[in-house]
Structures are given as C-alpha cells and as structure tokens.
Amino acid sequence: MMEIRHNVHPTDVKRYTTDELRENFLIQDLFQPNKIKMVYSHVDRMIAGGVCPVEPQPLQVEAGMGVDYFLERREIGIINVGGTGYIDVNGQRYTLNRTDGLYIGKGVKDVVFYSQDSHKPAKFYFNSAPAHATYPTTKIERSSIAGNHLGAITHSNDRTIYKYIHPQGVQSCQLVMGMTALENGNMWNSMPSHTHERRMEVYFYFDLPEEDVVFHLMGQPQETRHIVMRNEEAVISPSWSIHSGVGTHNYTFIWGMAGENQVFDDMDAVAMKDIR
C-alpha cells in the first residue's frame, strides 16, 4: 500500500489546481484496519504512514525499496494517536498509550504492531527517513517531555511543543519528530511562518472534530496556497514551502522532518509583511 509522490518545483505549484495540490501533497486514509498505509516522498525520501492493527501487522518492505527489510537502511519514529497498543521490536515488546512514541534505529529486522483491544485499536502514525548510522530503540512518553510553551491567546496561537526525537533528547541519524498541541480557543500554528531550506517536513493533524477543518497553508511566502484538511490527515511540505495552518477548532499536530540539519531553530523566518 505504498504510494509514490515525486518532488515538484515551486514554479509549477503556482499553476496547480486544488485537485493537483491535493494529489501531490495531501495524505489521506492513514488508518485502515489491518493495513499499513505508506506514502514515499521523493522530498528527502521520507516515508509517512499509518497502521491500525486490529490483528497483528508486521512492518514489511515494499516493492521498489531495494532492501531486504524495511529498516535495513532506514530509521523510524512512531507516535500512537489511538487506543493502547504494542510494538514488538526484534522480539522485545514496547507498550504505547495514546501520544506515547517509539524511535527504532537502522538495522532492526522485525517490527510488529498490535492493539491491546481490537474494539479500541491503536493508531500508529510514523515517519521514516534514510539513515547511515544506528541509534538505540527508545520509548518516549509525552508525560516525560518538558513542553515548550509558545504563543498567546491574544494571537490565537497559545500552544505547547513536545520534542520527541531531537539532538538534545532521543537521538537519531537525521529524523526529527514531535507534537504541538493548541489550547482551547486557539487555532493558528507556526505563524509568523518560516521555511527551512535544509530539511522538509510532514504535518499530521488530529484531535480535530469530524465537522471541523484545518486550512493548511503552503507555497512560497509570496505565492501561498492552501489545502483543506480533516482529522487524521497528513501533508507533505517541501523545504521551499511555508507550513502553517488555521482551524475552525483547536487541534494537535505531529511534525516530522528530515534533511541536512537537525537543529530545531534552523528556520528562515518570513515577516508578516512579506506573506502574500
């Protein structure tokens, strides 16, 4: 179930229709029972995906990856956004409650996903990036992360950032991953906006009521576009694109990055007066 998304030039995106934007960047239907949905992006060769294991689901290599097993030359970060679940890593079991995460390094052969209760299955969202070095498998509990509070209610962006995989925490080869939760009554994220030429990013939006939407902003700062997104959908953001959003309700999102630099603050800020 792996889809391939090719890289696109920012000049081409200026001419995209709504359907073309969605076909190239939006990722839907991530949590299909007993299926592992994957999207392979040629932007930094990131794989974003989801698995909803009503029955045990092994992480298997997909055709075209050119390896014998999925993590032969990759690493992966996983965050559970559903019911309690288990992940067996080379026979060792890790229990993940909702918003718990797991980092698995290059070289691990066997990864199997389970749900504790098939009536309330786990929903494992993951990002995987190429890796040339191996780091240890590590469980991450959100309750153990000291959140970084940003924004204010006066700007409708009161939010807390939780860094799961980063150089000062759980280390990886190049993957950086975390979660941002907006407080009640707050709708904006990452505004004023920025780009980072040295790495791409994938956003996954959740905790959004069924009848609500997020307008995800993308494109070059002077040529912005938007994609209307719903609960438990993800979007690919190339390095040349801003990535910001505003919802009709507060929400939470997972961000994952891969590229040349892991420094969280490596951003090219865009002044509000320059956004068009």
Backbone hydrogen bonds, N-H to C=O, Kabsch-Sander energy under -0.5 kcal/mol:
donor,donor_aa,acceptor,acceptor_aa,energy
3,E,1,M,-0.6
3,E,38,M,-2.7
5,R,40,Y,-3.0
12,D,9,H,-0.7
13,V,9,H,-1.7
14,K,10,P,-1.0
15,R,12,D,-1.8
16,Y,13,V,-1.5
21,L,17,T,-2.3
22,R,18,T,-2.2
23,E,19,D,-2.5
24,N,20,E,-1.8
25,F,21,L,-2.0
26,L,21,L,-0.5
26,L,22,R,-1.4
27,I,234,A,-3.2
30,L,232,E,-0.6
32,Q,30,L,-0.7
34,N,52,C,-2.8
35,K,32,Q,-1.9
37,K,30,L,-0.6
37,K,35,K,-0.7
37,K,50,G,-2.4
38,M,1,M,-1.7
39,V,48,A,-2.6
40,Y,3,E,-3.6
41,S,39,V,-0.7
41,S,46,M,-3.1
42,H,5,R,-2.6
44,D,42,H,-1.0
46,M,43,V,-1.3
47,I,128,S,-2.7
48,A,39,V,-2.2
48,A,46,M,-0.5
49,G,126,F,-2.4
50,G,37,K,-2.0
51,V,124,F,-1.7
52,C,32,Q,-0.7
52,C,35,K,-0.8
54,V,52,C,-1.5
57,Q,113,F,-2.4
59,L,111,V,-3.2
60,Q,58,P,-0.8
65,M,62,E,-1.9
71,L,108,V,-0.6
72,E,69,Y,-2.0
75,E,129,A,-2.2
76,I,104,I,-2.4
77,G,127,N,-2.9
78,I,102,L,-2.5
79,I,125,Y,-2.8
80,N,100,D,-2.5
81,V,123,K,-3.2
83,G,121,P,-2.3
85,G,96,L,-2.4
86,Y,114,Y,-1.6
87,I,94,Y,-2.3
88,D,112,V,-2.5
89,V,87,I,-0.6
89,V,92,Q,-3.2
90,N,88,D,-0.6
90,N,110,D,-3.0
92,Q,89,V,-1.9
94,Y,87,I,-2.0
96,L,85,G,-3.0
96,L,94,Y,-0.5
97,N,95,T,-0.5
99,T,80,N,-3.7
100,D,97,N,-2.3
101,G,140,I,-4.0
102,L,78,I,-2.4
103,Y,138,T,-2.8
104,I,76,I,-2.6
106,K,133,A,-0.5
107,G,71,L,-3.6
108,V,105,G,-1.2
111,V,109,K,-0.6
112,V,88,D,-2.0
113,F,57,Q,-2.9
114,Y,86,Y,-2.6
116,Q,84,T,-2.5
117,D,84,T,-0.6
120,K,117,D,-1.3
124,F,51,V,-2.5
125,Y,79,I,-2.8
125,Y,123,K,-0.7
126,F,49,G,-2.7
127,N,77,G,-2.2
128,S,47,I,-2.5
129,A,75,E,-1.2
131,A,73,R,-2.2
138,T,103,Y,-2.1
140,I,101,G,-3.2
144,S,141,E,-1.7
145,I,142,R,-1.7
147,G,145,I,-1.0
148,N,161,I,-2.7
149,H,147,G,-0.7
150,L,159,R,-2.8
155,H,152,A,-1.5
156,S,153,I,-1.3
157,N,152,A,-2.0
159,R,150,L,-2.5
159,R,157,N,-0.6
160,T,181,A,-2.2
161,I,148,N,-2.5
162,Y,179,M,-3.6
163,K,161,I,-0.5
164,Y,162,Y,-0.7
164,Y,177,M,-1.6
165,I,177,M,-2.6
166,H,164,Y,-0.5
166,H,170,V,-1.3
169,G,166,H,-2.0
170,V,164,Y,-0.9
171,Q,169,G,-0.6
176,V,257,M,-2.1
177,M,165,I,-1.9
178,G,255,W,-2.4
179,M,162,Y,-2.7
180,T,253,F,-3.0
181,A,160,T,-2.4
182,L,251,Y,-2.1
183,E,158,D,-2.6
186,N,183,E,-1.9
187,M,156,S,-1.4
188,W,156,S,-2.7
189,N,245,G,-2.0
195,T,268,D,-1.8
196,H,239,S,-0.9
199,R,196,H,-1.9
200,M,258,A,-2.2
201,E,237,S,-2.3
202,V,256,G,-2.4
203,Y,235,V,-2.3
204,F,254,I,-2.0
205,Y,233,E,-2.6
206,F,252,T,-3.0
212,D,209,P,-1.8
214,V,229,M,-2.5
215,F,246,V,-3.2
216,H,214,V,-0.9
216,H,227,I,-2.7
217,L,215,F,-0.6
217,L,244,S,-3.1
218,M,225,R,-2.6
220,Q,223,E,-0.6
223,E,220,Q,-2.3
225,R,218,M,-2.8
227,I,216,H,-2.2
229,M,214,V,-3.0
229,M,227,I,-0.5
232,E,205,Y,-1.7
233,E,205,Y,-0.8
233,E,230,R,-0.9
234,A,27,I,-2.3
235,V,203,Y,-2.4
236,I,25,F,-2.2
237,S,201,E,-3.1
241,S,238,P,-1.7
242,I,219,G,-2.6
243,H,194,H,-0.6
244,S,217,L,-1.5
245,G,189,N,-1.3
246,V,215,F,-1.5
247,G,187,M,-1.0
248,T,213,V,-2.3
252,T,206,F,-2.6
253,F,180,T,-2.5
254,I,204,F,-2.5
255,W,178,G,-2.1
256,G,202,V,-1.9
257,M,176,V,-3.0
258,A,200,M,-0.9
260,E,198,R,-3.3
261,N,198,R,-0.7
266,D,263,V,-1.8
267,M,265,D,-2.0
268,D,195,T,-3.6
269,A,267,M,-0.8
270,V,193,S,-2.3
271,A,269,A,-0.5
274,D,271,A,-2.0
275,I,271,A,-0.6
275,I,272,M,-1.0
276,R,221,P,-2.5
